[in-house]
Amino acid sequence: MQQPQGLIGVLNNTSAEFGDRHDAAMDLGGYDEPEAEDALTKVILDPTTDPSLAETVGESLAEIWSRKNEVNVDVLQKLSGDVLLITLGTIEARIPEWKGRLESSGLMGRVKKSGSGSEW
């Protein structure tokens, strides 16, 4: 497996092929180093990020947060639409007991209001 710095370089390279950036985002979900989480956070919060890439980044962040047993609610509160839905869904799949905590944060209501048709 590549070192996170190499993957971060690919993820941050907006000139790189979409597939390469997507793969880097997926692979970074396997690292617990703060720089991996920071790079993923930067990309997911960038309004110019392709929505499909942002969804993958959300899954990777959810994986990292699940292993750390700590969700970055500040980041979650800045997400919307399918990106939020997928990120929350990944968290629920990995740690179902967090659903109540996330519901009490108000994030669940934002997903339901988005018109996604999903309960989560």
C-alpha positions as CSV (number, residue, x, y, z in Angstrom):
1,M,0.0,0.0,0.0
2,Q,1.3,3.5,-0.8
3,Q,2.3,5.9,1.8
4,P,-0.4,8.5,2.6
5,Q,1.7,11.4,1.4
6,G,1.7,9.9,-2.2
7,L,-2.0,9.4,-2.1
8,I,-2.5,12.9,-0.7
9,G,-0.5,14.3,-3.6
10,V,-2.7,12.5,-6.1
11,L,-5.9,13.5,-4.3
12,N,-4.9,17.2,-4.3
13,N,-3.8,17.2,-7.9
14,T,-6.8,18.6,-9.7
15,S,-5.0,17.8,-13.0
16,A,-4.9,14.1,-12.3
17,E,-7.3,11.7,-13.9
18,F,-10.6,11.4,-12.0
19,G,-10.1,7.7,-11.5
20,D,-6.7,8.2,-9.9
21,R,-8.1,10.9,-7.5
22,H,-11.0,8.6,-6.7
23,D,-8.7,5.7,-5.9
24,A,-6.5,7.9,-3.8
25,A,-9.6,9.1,-1.8
26,M,-10.7,5.5,-1.3
27,D,-7.2,4.3,-0.2
28,L,-6.8,7.2,2.2
29,G,-9.7,5.9,4.2
30,G,-7.3,3.2,5.4
31,Y,-4.9,5.5,7.1
32,D,-5.3,7.1,10.6
33,E,-2.6,9.7,10.2
34,P,-3.9,13.2,10.8
35,E,-2.6,14.4,7.4
36,A,-4.8,11.8,5.6
37,E,-7.9,13.1,7.4
38,D,-6.9,16.7,6.8
39,A,-6.4,16.1,3.1
40,L,-9.8,14.4,2.8
41,T,-11.5,17.2,4.8
42,K,-10.0,19.8,2.5
43,V,-11.3,18.1,-0.6
44,I,-14.8,17.4,0.8
45,L,-15.3,21.0,1.9
46,D,-14.0,22.4,-1.5
47,P,-17.1,23.6,-3.4
48,T,-15.4,22.8,-6.7
49,T,-14.9,19.1,-5.9
50,D,-16.7,16.8,-8.2
51,P,-19.8,15.4,-6.3
52,S,-18.8,11.8,-7.0
53,L,-15.3,12.4,-5.6
54,A,-16.8,14.2,-2.6
55,E,-19.0,11.1,-1.9
56,T,-16.0,8.8,-1.9
57,V,-14.1,11.2,0.3
58,G,-17.1,11.1,2.7
59,E,-16.9,7.4,2.9
60,S,-13.2,7.5,3.7
61,L,-13.7,10.1,6.4
62,A,-16.4,7.9,7.9
63,E,-14.1,5.0,7.9
64,I,-11.4,7.0,9.7
65,W,-13.8,8.4,12.2
66,S,-15.3,5.0,12.9
67,R,-11.8,3.6,13.8
68,K,-11.1,6.6,15.9
69,N,-14.5,6.3,17.6
70,E,-14.8,10.1,17.0
71,V,-16.9,12.0,14.4
72,N,-15.9,15.4,13.3
73,V,-19.4,17.0,13.6
74,D,-18.1,20.4,12.4
75,V,-17.2,18.8,9.0
76,L,-20.5,16.9,8.9
77,Q,-22.5,20.0,9.5
78,K,-20.9,21.6,6.4
79,L,-22.0,18.7,4.1
80,S,-25.3,18.4,2.3
81,G,-27.2,16.3,-0.1
82,D,-25.9,13.0,-1.3
83,V,-22.4,13.7,0.2
84,L,-24.0,14.0,3.7
85,L,-26.3,11.0,3.1
86,I,-23.4,8.7,2.0
87,T,-21.1,9.8,4.8
88,L,-23.8,9.3,7.5
89,G,-24.8,5.9,5.9
90,T,-21.2,4.7,6.1
91,I,-21.0,5.8,9.7
92,E,-24.2,3.9,10.5
93,A,-23.0,0.8,8.7
94,R,-19.7,0.7,10.6
95,I,-21.0,1.8,14.1
96,P,-24.9,1.5,14.2
97,E,-25.0,2.7,17.8
98,W,-23.9,6.2,16.7
99,K,-27.3,6.7,14.9
100,G,-28.9,8.2,18.0
101,R,-26.0,10.6,18.6
102,L,-26.2,11.8,15.1
103,E,-29.9,12.2,15.2
104,S,-29.6,14.4,18.3
105,S,-27.1,16.5,16.4
106,G,-29.8,17.6,13.9
107,L,-27.9,16.0,11.0
108,M,-30.6,13.4,10.3
109,G,-33.3,16.1,9.8
110,R,-31.1,17.8,7.2
111,V,-30.9,14.6,5.3
112,K,-34.6,14.1,5.4
113,K,-35.2,17.7,4.2
114,S,-32.9,17.2,1.3
115,G,-35.5,15.1,-0.5
116,S,-33.3,12.1,-0.8
117,G,-36.1,9.8,0.1
118,S,-33.9,8.0,2.6
119,E,-34.4,7.6,6.3
120,W,-30.7,8.1,6.8
